[in-house]
Amino acid sequence: MSDTVSEPREARPWRPEDGPHPVVWSWPPGDRPAFWVWSRGAWRWSAVRARQDWPDGRTAYQVLIDLDGSTAVMARTYWWPHEGLMPAHRSSVQPSTGPGWRDSRPSSTSAP
């Protein structure tokens, strides 16, 4: 099967001419889903950072991935569905569109 799999298509960043912004969903750092991503002839593990639901119905996933096995991890955004992306595991929580997952520490303006 892997001989015929193509690498997933990267999604470019949103631009004003694209119309409304996509809705961006994220998961808490300790409970993110993951994908296997086909890259340079091998399936590579990637943690999902965010899902983008575009107004035209397309979906893109931003992942953290080591593309070549060198241990250099980088962010990439890929269109879903694609044969070069396979779910590896799901999160046990629903994603959020709010800023709450970014940092669990109280802000300097929050009440004690």
Helices and strands as residue ranges (DSSP letters): G 2-4, G 16-18, E 23-26, G 29-31, E 34-39, E 42-53, E 59-66, E 73-80, E 85-89, G 99-101
